[in-house]
Amino acid sequence: MVKKPAHKEKRVNQSLQKLIQRLRELLHEHPHAKQAEYAQWLGVAQGRISQLKKLL
């Protein structure tokens, strides 16, 4: 028998437009930051930053 965790954290989905806008602001404010930093600030995976940059 496999036990499931008692409490599973949910990720809060943000609208795509809000993510793109916030990333645009962060890129302007911190032009030399790494993708991992942008990801941490936005609460998304690093790979998602690459996807969002393509949509800018």
N, C-alpha and C positions, 0 to 999 in steps of 0.2 A: 504494500500500500504506500503510495506517494502522498506526502502531506504538502498541501499548498501553503504558501506564506499567509499569515494571518492578515497582513495589510500590504496591499500592493500599491505602490505610488503611481499616480496617474500623471501623465504629461499633459500640460494645458496646451491645447492647440491654439495657435495664434493665426489670424488670418494672413494670407500670403501678402496682401498689400501692406499690412502693418509691419511684417517682417522686413519687406523690401525697403520701406520708408525708414525704419529704424537702422537697418544696415547702412543705408545711404548716409544717414546722420553720423553714424559711428565712423564710417570711412572718411568723412569730412573732418571729424573731430580728432581722430587718431589714424592718420594716413600710414603710419609705419608699424601698426600693430600686426600681429600674426593672425592667421585665420582661426587658430585655436582660441585666441583671446576674443575675437568677435563671436565665435560660437558660444563661449562661456557667458559673455555678456548678454547674448540673445536667448540663451537656454536651449540651444539646438546643437546637433552634431556638427563636427567640423566639415564633413562632406556636404552638409546642407548649405554652408556658406558658399561653397563653389557653385552650387546650383543657383543660389540666389544672385550671385554676382553675374551669372550669365543672363539673368532676367533684367538687370539694371539697364 
